[in-house]
Amino acid sequence: MFELNRRELLQRGGLGMGALGLMQVLESDGYRVMGEPLPVDVPDRNAQPLAVRPAHFPGKAKRVIHFFLNGGPSHVDTFDPKPALARHAGKPLSQTLTTERKTGAAFPSPFRFKRYGESGIEVSDLFSRTAEHMDDIAVIRSMVAEVPNHEPSLMLMNCGDSAQTRPSAGAWVLYGMGTENQNLPGFISLCPGGLPIKDTENWQSAFLPGAYQGTYIDSQHRELGRLLENIEHPQIRRGDQRRQLDLLAKWNAEHHALHVDERLNARIHSYELAFRMQHEAREAFDISDETAATQAMYGDGVHGRQTLIARRLLERGVRYVQLWHGAGQPWDNHDDIESNHRRLAGELDPAIAALLTDLKQRGMLEDTLVLWGGEFGRTPTVELGANGQTKLGRDHNHYGFTVWMAGGGIKGGTVHGATDEFGFKAVENPTSVHDLHATMLHLLGFDHERLTYRYAGRDFRLTDVHGRVIQDIIA
């Protein structure tokens, strides 16, 4: 006779309940495990982590698209004009910044600024196409980060903490809202040419369940088979794949009954999602059925294509799409900022303008939140090399920089905050990344202080213990 002591009985009994929950997870879309169907029940985070859930209050936005200009675009060369730099060109300024590298005299922008729209907001000719939509855009000119280094600033902007491992903003949104399409990932990061600095940490789920992490796609490829690896099994038919997954689900359930591990749940969901994606992702990522006019509007370059794909994903219920401007730090222009920024903006500007036009024509802009920016800005003074010479670039600047938002409940044609006359640092309404995240969650219908997850004995949130909603940019 097999005997259990009291501790073993409680342990095995409790783990058995976890196995029952696992079965519901596997059957969330009506699939069979061991040939037996399970009824569809009211979804919850344990049984169906990606099911649609109500927000705290009616939000104006349903989805987010984030253009991430990796490396730090210069605010004084894009959306924050500083004519005082031209008056002091080549002269030392009394104000200085503690940055990574030594900087010298005032460096006026080599780009021309112009007023756009009824709002008359000034934008440089780097983003002249995007600027045609300024009456739909709110520009935040007083952003501040914590340090002038890429890695921690990337983590702060994407995950709300510059040092600790924390879930990304997209993971928090997916955790709070679920996704409207169970056959596609709810959170997708499109980054052409490989992974950015900090790799997959930029879209990690951290201590949130693995189902909420972002799905990375190398969008440099055109061919569907390279864009989406393993989209089709080369040998096994779909029915046979289904039976394989059912058998794997059975074994995983047995293992889960003895070894509770959230990583196993994440792996199970990835198998199921990959299976379901084989049909729907093929259609979503294939832009050939778009009209010739639409494809021409976005452009044939990699950023035009990936932005059009992003619109198609949002249209099909994907909750959060992040569009990276390449691997590494392409906007980190310590040298020759004039030619480098012009080239980089030329790759993005037409695609961003096309997206804003397209969303508006389809009636999607009003409930799609568009976010643009990098991890910090750049100095208004010229960067100096070891010998005191300059290659006319700018160093990192976390004391003041610019991001903008559009759609999804944003009051267009507005400017929030300001940097000083030279663009050194934010002096009017300094705005933290926590404030930006709090505002984003508010527009999605969440009180950022209430969207929490209990881990290691305390309740965590995207904004940690900070953050205030930027009320004057909300319609």
C-alpha positions as CSV (number, residue, x, y, z in Angstrom):
1,M,0.0,0.0,0.0
2,F,1.3,3.4,-1.0
3,E,1.2,5.9,1.8
4,L,1.4,9.7,1.8
5,N,2.2,11.9,4.8
6,R,0.1,15.0,5.3
7,R,2.7,17.3,3.6
8,E,2.8,15.1,0.5
9,L,-0.9,14.9,0.3
10,L,-1.4,18.6,0.4
11,Q,1.4,19.2,-2.1
12,R,0.1,16.7,-4.7
13,G,-3.5,17.8,-4.2
14,G,-2.6,21.4,-4.8
15,L,-0.5,20.7,-7.8
16,G,-3.3,18.6,-9.3
17,M,-5.5,21.7,-9.3
18,G,-2.8,23.5,-11.3
19,A,-2.9,20.7,-13.9
20,L,-6.7,21.2,-14.2
21,G,-6.0,24.9,-14.9
22,L,-3.4,23.9,-17.5
23,M,-6.0,21.9,-19.4
24,Q,-8.2,25.0,-19.7
25,V,-5.2,26.9,-21.0
26,L,-4.6,24.4,-23.7
27,E,-8.3,24.4,-24.7
28,S,-8.8,28.1,-24.7
29,D,-9.6,28.1,-28.4
30,G,-11.7,25.0,-28.4
31,Y,-8.9,22.5,-29.2
32,R,-9.1,19.0,-27.9
33,V,-6.7,17.3,-25.5
34,M,-6.7,13.5,-25.7
35,G,-9.8,13.8,-27.9
36,E,-12.1,15.2,-25.3
37,P,-13.6,18.7,-25.8
38,L,-13.9,21.1,-22.9
39,P,-16.6,23.7,-22.7
40,V,-15.7,27.4,-23.3
41,D,-16.0,29.3,-20.0
42,V,-15.7,32.9,-19.0
43,P,-12.0,33.8,-19.6
44,D,-9.7,34.7,-16.8
45,R,-6.0,35.4,-16.6
46,N,-5.1,31.9,-15.4
47,A,-7.2,29.9,-17.9
48,Q,-7.0,32.3,-20.9
49,P,-4.3,34.9,-20.3
50,L,-4.7,36.6,-23.7
51,A,-8.5,36.8,-23.6
52,V,-10.0,40.3,-24.0
53,R,-10.6,41.9,-20.6
54,P,-12.3,45.1,-19.6
55,A,-10.2,48.1,-18.6
56,H,-10.8,50.2,-15.4
57,F,-12.8,52.7,-17.3
58,P,-13.7,53.3,-21.0
59,G,-10.5,54.2,-22.7
60,K,-10.2,56.2,-25.9
61,A,-7.4,54.0,-27.3
62,K,-7.6,50.3,-28.1
63,R,-4.2,49.7,-29.4
64,V,-0.6,51.2,-29.5
65,I,2.0,51.6,-32.2
66,H,5.4,52.8,-31.0
67,F,8.0,54.1,-33.4
68,F,11.3,53.7,-31.5
69,L,14.2,55.7,-32.9
70,N,17.0,53.7,-31.4
71,G,20.1,55.6,-30.3
72,G,18.5,59.0,-29.4
73,P,17.3,61.5,-32.1
74,S,18.3,65.1,-31.6
75,H,15.4,67.1,-30.3
76,V,16.9,70.4,-31.4
77,D,17.1,69.1,-34.9
78,T,13.6,67.7,-35.2
79,F,10.7,69.0,-33.0
80,D,12.3,71.5,-30.6
81,P,13.6,74.6,-32.5
82,K,16.3,76.7,-30.8
83,P,17.1,79.9,-32.7
84,A,19.4,81.0,-29.9
85,L,21.9,78.4,-31.0
86,A,22.3,80.2,-34.3
87,R,22.9,83.5,-32.6
88,H,25.6,81.9,-30.4
89,A,27.0,79.6,-33.1
90,G,30.6,78.5,-32.4
91,K,30.6,80.3,-29.1
92,P,31.0,78.7,-25.7
93,L,27.9,78.7,-23.6
94,S,27.9,79.4,-19.9
95,Q,25.6,76.5,-19.2
96,T,27.1,73.0,-19.4
97,L,26.0,69.4,-19.1
98,T,27.5,66.4,-17.5
99,T,27.4,63.9,-20.3
100,E,29.4,60.9,-21.4
101,R,31.8,62.9,-23.6
102,K,33.2,66.4,-23.7
103,T,31.2,69.0,-25.7
104,G,32.2,72.4,-26.9
105,A,30.5,75.5,-28.4
106,A,26.9,76.0,-29.5
107,F,26.0,74.0,-32.5
108,P,23.0,75.4,-34.4
109,S,20.7,73.0,-36.2
110,P,21.7,72.5,-39.9
111,F,18.0,71.9,-40.6
112,R,15.3,74.5,-41.4
113,F,12.3,74.8,-39.1
114,K,8.8,75.7,-40.4
115,R,5.4,76.2,-38.8
116,Y,2.7,73.6,-39.8
117,G,-1.1,73.3,-39.6
118,E,-3.5,75.6,-37.8
119,S,-1.5,75.0,-34.6
120,G,1.6,76.5,-36.1
121,I,3.9,74.0,-34.3
122,E,7.5,74.3,-35.7
123,V,9.1,71.2,-37.1
124,S,12.3,70.8,-39.0
125,D,12.5,69.7,-42.6
126,L,13.7,66.3,-41.5
127,F,10.1,65.4,-40.8
128,S,8.2,67.6,-43.2
129,R,5.8,64.9,-44.3
130,T,5.0,63.9,-40.7
131,A,4.6,67.6,-39.9
132,E,1.6,67.8,-42.2
133,H,-0.3,66.0,-39.4
134,M,0.8,68.4,-36.6
135,D,-2.8,69.2,-35.8
136,D,-3.3,65.6,-34.8
137,I,0.0,65.4,-32.8
138,A,0.8,66.4,-29.2
139,V,4.5,67.2,-28.8
140,I,6.1,66.7,-25.4
141,R,9.3,68.9,-25.4
142,S,10.2,68.4,-21.7
143,M,11.0,64.7,-21.4
144,V,13.7,63.7,-18.9
145,A,15.5,60.4,-18.4
146,E,17.8,59.3,-15.6
147,V,21.3,58.8,-17.2
148,P,23.0,59.5,-20.5
149,N,23.6,55.9,-21.4
150,H,21.8,53.7,-23.9
151,E,21.2,50.5,-22.0
152,P,19.5,51.9,-18.8
153,S,17.6,54.6,-20.9
154,L,16.3,51.9,-23.2
155,M,15.1,49.9,-20.2
156,L,13.5,53.0,-18.6
157,M,11.6,53.9,-21.8
158,N,10.6,50.3,-22.6
159,C,10.2,48.8,-19.1
160,G,9.8,51.7,-16.7
161,D,13.0,50.9,-14.7
162,S,16.6,51.6,-15.7
163,A,18.3,49.1,-13.5
164,Q,15.9,46.3,-12.3
165,T,14.4,43.6,-14.5
166,R,10.8,44.7,-15.1
167,P,8.1,43.8,-17.6
168,S,7.9,46.0,-20.7
169,A,5.1,48.4,-21.4
170,G,3.7,46.2,-24.2
171,A,3.6,43.3,-21.7
172,W,1.7,45.4,-19.2
173,V,-0.8,46.5,-21.9
174,L,-1.3,42.9,-23.0
175,Y,-1.7,41.8,-19.3
176,G,-4.3,44.5,-18.7
177,M,-6.3,44.2,-21.9
178,G,-5.7,40.8,-23.5
179,T,-5.7,40.7,-27.3
180,E,-8.6,40.7,-29.8
181,N,-7.0,38.0,-32.0
182,Q,-6.0,34.7,-30.5
183,N,-4.3,33.6,-33.7
184,L,-1.7,36.3,-33.7
185,P,0.7,37.5,-30.9
186,G,-0.8,40.3,-29.0
187,F,2.5,42.2,-28.7
188,I,4.9,42.3,-31.7
189,S,8.3,44.0,-32.1
190,L,9.4,44.6,-35.7
191,C,13.2,45.3,-35.7
192,P,15.0,44.9,-39.1
193,G,18.6,43.7,-39.2
194,G,18.8,41.9,-35.8
195,L,18.2,42.7,-32.2
196,P,18.7,46.2,-30.7
197,I,20.9,47.0,-27.6
198,K,19.6,45.0,-24.6
199,D,18.1,42.5,-27.0
200,T,14.8,40.9,-26.0
201,E,14.8,42.7,-22.7
202,N,13.2,45.5,-24.5
203,W,10.0,43.5,-24.9
204,Q,10.4,41.1,-22.0
205,S,7.5,39.9,-19.7
206,A,9.9,39.6,-16.7
207,F,7.9,38.4,-13.7
208,L,4.6,38.6,-15.6
209,P,3.6,35.3,-17.2
210,G,5.5,34.5,-20.4
211,A,2.3,34.7,-22.5
212,Y,2.7,38.5,-22.3
213,Q,6.2,38.9,-23.7
214,G,6.7,40.5,-27.1
215,T,7.2,38.4,-30.3
216,Y,10.3,39.5,-32.3
217,I,10.3,39.6,-36.0
218,D,13.3,40.6,-38.2
219,S,11.4,42.7,-40.7
220,Q,14.3,43.2,-43.1
221,H,13.1,40.2,-45.1
222,R,10.5,40.2,-47.9
223,E,10.0,36.5,-48.3
224,L,7.3,35.2,-46.0
225,G,9.3,32.1,-45.1
226,R,12.2,34.2,-43.9
227,L,10.1,36.9,-42.3
228,L,8.2,34.3,-40.3
229,E,10.4,31.3,-39.6
230,N,8.7,27.9,-39.5
231,I,5.5,29.3,-40.8
232,E,4.8,26.0,-42.5
233,H,6.0,22.5,-41.6
234,P,7.9,21.1,-44.5
235,Q,6.7,17.5,-44.0
236,I,3.8,17.1,-41.5
237,R,0.2,17.9,-42.4
238,R,-1.9,20.2,-40.2
239,G,-4.0,17.4,-38.7
240,D,-0.9,15.4,-37.7
241,Q,0.6,18.6,-36.1
242,R,-2.6,18.9,-34.1
243,R,-2.3,15.4,-32.8
244,Q,1.3,16.0,-31.9
245,L,0.5,19.0,-29.9
246,D,-2.3,17.2,-28.1
247,L,0.1,14.5,-27.1
248,L,2.7,17.1,-26.0
249,A,-0.1,18.8,-24.0
250,K,-0.8,15.6,-22.2
251,W,2.8,15.1,-21.2
252,N,3.2,18.7,-20.2
253,A,0.1,18.5,-18.0
254,E,1.6,15.4,-16.3
255,H,4.9,17.2,-15.8
256,H,3.1,20.4,-14.6
257,A,1.3,18.4,-11.9
258,L,4.6,17.7,-10.2
259,H,6.6,20.8,-11.2
260,V,4.9,24.1,-11.2
261,D,6.8,26.4,-13.5
262,E,5.5,29.5,-15.3
263,R,8.1,28.9,-18.0
264,L,6.3,25.7,-19.0
265,N,3.0,27.7,-19.4
266,A,4.8,30.2,-21.6
267,R,6.2,27.3,-23.7
268,I,2.8,25.7,-24.0
269,H,1.3,28.9,-25.2
270,S,4.1,29.5,-27.7
271,Y,3.5,26.0,-29.3
272,E,-0.3,26.7,-29.6
273,L,0.2,30.2,-30.9
274,A,2.7,29.1,-33.5
275,F,0.3,26.4,-34.7
276,R,-2.6,28.9,-35.0
277,M,-0.4,31.5,-36.7
278,Q,0.4,29.2,-39.6
279,H,-2.8,30.4,-41.4
280,E,-3.5,33.9,-40.1
281,A,0.0,35.3,-39.9
282,R,0.6,34.3,-43.5
283,E,-2.3,36.6,-44.5
284,A,-1.5,39.4,-42.1
285,F,2.2,39.8,-43.2
286,D,1.5,39.5,-46.9
287,I,1.1,43.1,-48.2
288,S,0.7,42.1,-51.8
289,D,-3.1,42.4,-51.6
290,E,-2.8,46.1,-50.6
291,T,-3.5,48.5,-53.5
292,A,-0.7,49.8,-55.5
293,A,-1.5,53.3,-54.3
294,T,-1.3,52.2,-50.6
295,Q,2.0,50.4,-51.2
296,A,3.4,53.4,-53.0
297,M,2.3,55.7,-50.1
298,Y,4.2,53.7,-47.5
299,G,7.2,53.2,-49.8
300,D,9.1,50.1,-50.8
301,G,11.9,50.4,-48.2
302,V,12.1,48.2,-45.2
303,H,10.5,50.9,-42.9
304,G,7.7,51.5,-45.3
305,R,7.0,47.8,-45.6
306,Q,7.2,47.2,-41.8
307,T,4.9,50.1,-41.1
308,L,2.3,48.8,-43.5
309,I,2.6,45.4,-41.9
310,A,2.1,47.1,-38.5
311,R,-1.1,48.7,-39.7
312,R,-2.4,45.3,-40.9
313,L,-1.5,43.8,-37.6
314,L,-3.4,46.5,-35.6
315,E,-6.3,46.1,-38.0
316,R,-6.4,42.4,-37.1
317,G,-6.5,42.9,-33.4
318,V,-2.9,42.9,-32.3
319,R,-2.7,45.1,-29.2
320,Y,0.8,46.6,-29.2
321,V,3.2,46.9,-32.1
322,Q,6.7,48.4,-31.7
323,L,8.6,49.5,-34.8
324,W,12.3,49.8,-34.3
325,H,14.6,51.8,-36.6
326,G,17.1,49.0,-37.0
327,A,19.5,47.1,-34.8
328,G,22.3,48.8,-32.8
329,Q,21.8,52.6,-32.4
330,P,21.4,54.1,-35.8
331,W,20.3,57.5,-34.4
332,D,23.4,57.7,-32.1
333,N,25.1,60.3,-34.3
334,H,28.2,61.4,-32.5
335,D,29.6,62.3,-35.9
336,D,28.2,64.1,-39.0
337,I,24.7,64.5,-37.6
338,E,23.6,66.5,-40.6
339,S,24.0,63.7,-43.2
340,N,23.2,60.9,-40.8
341,H,20.0,62.4,-39.3
342,R,18.8,63.4,-42.8
343,R,19.3,59.9,-44.1
344,L,17.6,58.3,-41.2
345,A,14.7,60.7,-41.2
346,G,14.3,60.1,-44.9
347,E,13.7,56.4,-44.2
348,L,11.0,57.0,-41.6
349,D,9.2,60.3,-42.4
350,P,7.2,59.1,-45.4
351,A,6.2,55.9,-43.7
352,I,5.0,57.7,-40.5
353,A,3.0,60.2,-42.6
354,A,1.5,57.4,-44.6
355,L,0.4,55.6,-41.4
356,L,-1.2,58.6,-40.0
357,T,-3.0,59.3,-43.2
358,D,-4.1,55.6,-43.6
359,L,-5.3,55.3,-40.0
360,K,-7.3,58.5,-40.3
361,Q,-8.9,57.4,-43.6
362,R,-9.9,54.0,-42.1
363,G,-11.3,55.6,-38.9
364,M,-8.6,53.9,-36.8
365,L,-6.6,56.9,-35.7
366,E,-9.2,57.9,-33.1
367,D,-8.7,54.7,-31.2
368,T,-5.0,53.9,-32.1
369,L,-2.3,55.6,-29.9
370,V,0.8,56.5,-31.9
371,L,4.0,57.1,-30.0
372,W,7.3,58.4,-31.5
373,G,10.7,58.9,-29.8
374,G,13.9,57.5,-28.6
375,E,15.6,56.8,-25.3
376,F,16.9,60.4,-24.9
377,G,17.9,63.5,-26.9
378,R,21.2,65.1,-27.8
379,T,23.3,68.0,-26.7
380,P,22.9,71.5,-28.2
381,T,26.6,71.8,-28.1
382,V,29.0,70.1,-30.4
383,E,30.8,66.9,-29.3
384,L,34.6,67.1,-29.0
385,G,37.0,64.3,-29.6
386,A,40.1,63.5,-27.5
387,N,42.1,66.1,-29.3
388,G,39.5,68.8,-28.9
389,Q,38.4,68.5,-32.6
390,T,34.9,67.9,-33.7
391,K,33.2,65.8,-36.4
392,L,30.0,67.9,-35.9
393,G,28.0,65.4,-33.9
394,R,26.1,65.7,-30.6
395,D,26.5,63.7,-27.4
396,H,23.7,62.1,-25.4
397,N,21.3,64.3,-23.5
398,H,18.9,62.9,-20.9
399,Y,18.1,66.3,-19.3
400,G,15.6,67.3,-21.9
401,F,14.3,65.7,-25.1
402,T,11.2,65.3,-27.2
403,V,8.6,62.6,-27.9
404,W,5.2,63.0,-29.5
405,M,1.9,61.2,-29.4
406,A,-1.1,61.1,-31.8
407,G,-4.5,59.6,-32.1
408,G,-6.2,57.5,-29.3
409,G,-7.6,60.4,-27.3
410,I,-4.7,62.8,-27.8
411,K,-5.4,66.5,-28.1
412,G,-3.7,67.3,-31.4
413,G,-1.9,70.5,-32.2
414,T,-0.6,70.9,-28.7
415,V,2.9,71.3,-27.1
416,H,3.6,70.3,-23.6
417,G,6.6,71.6,-21.7
418,A,9.8,73.2,-22.9
419,T,13.5,73.1,-22.6
420,D,15.6,76.2,-22.0
421,E,16.5,78.6,-24.8
422,F,19.4,76.4,-25.9
423,G,17.8,73.0,-25.4
424,F,20.0,71.8,-22.6
425,K,17.3,70.6,-20.2
426,A,13.6,70.7,-19.4
427,V,12.6,73.8,-17.6
428,E,8.8,73.9,-18.1
429,N,6.7,71.0,-17.0
430,P,9.5,68.4,-16.8
431,T,8.0,65.1,-17.8
432,S,9.3,61.7,-16.7
433,V,9.1,58.5,-18.6
434,H,6.8,57.3,-15.7
435,D,4.4,60.2,-16.6
436,L,4.5,59.1,-20.3
437,H,3.6,55.6,-19.3
438,A,0.9,56.7,-16.9
439,T,-0.7,58.8,-19.7
440,M,-0.5,55.9,-22.2
441,L,-2.2,53.6,-19.8
442,H,-4.9,56.2,-19.0
443,L,-5.7,56.6,-22.7
444,L,-6.1,52.8,-22.8
445,G,-8.6,53.0,-19.9
446,F,-6.3,52.1,-17.0
447,D,-5.4,53.8,-13.7
448,H,-1.7,53.2,-13.7
449,E,-1.7,52.8,-9.9
450,R,-4.2,50.0,-10.1
451,L,-2.8,48.0,-12.9
452,T,-0.6,45.8,-10.7
453,Y,0.9,42.3,-10.4
454,R,1.9,40.7,-7.1
455,Y,5.4,39.4,-7.2
456,A,8.0,38.7,-4.4
457,G,5.6,39.9,-1.7
458,R,4.6,43.3,-3.2
459,D,2.4,44.8,-5.9
460,F,4.4,46.0,-8.9
461,R,3.2,48.3,-11.7
462,L,4.7,49.8,-14.9
463,T,5.2,53.2,-13.2
464,D,6.7,51.8,-10.0
465,V,5.8,54.4,-7.3
466,H,5.8,57.4,-9.7
467,G,3.9,58.8,-12.6
468,R,1.2,61.4,-13.3
469,V,-1.1,61.6,-16.2
470,I,-0.3,64.5,-18.6
471,Q,-3.8,66.0,-18.6
472,D,-3.2,68.9,-21.0
473,I,-2.5,66.6,-24.0
474,I,-5.7,64.6,-23.5
475,A,-8.7,65.5,-25.6
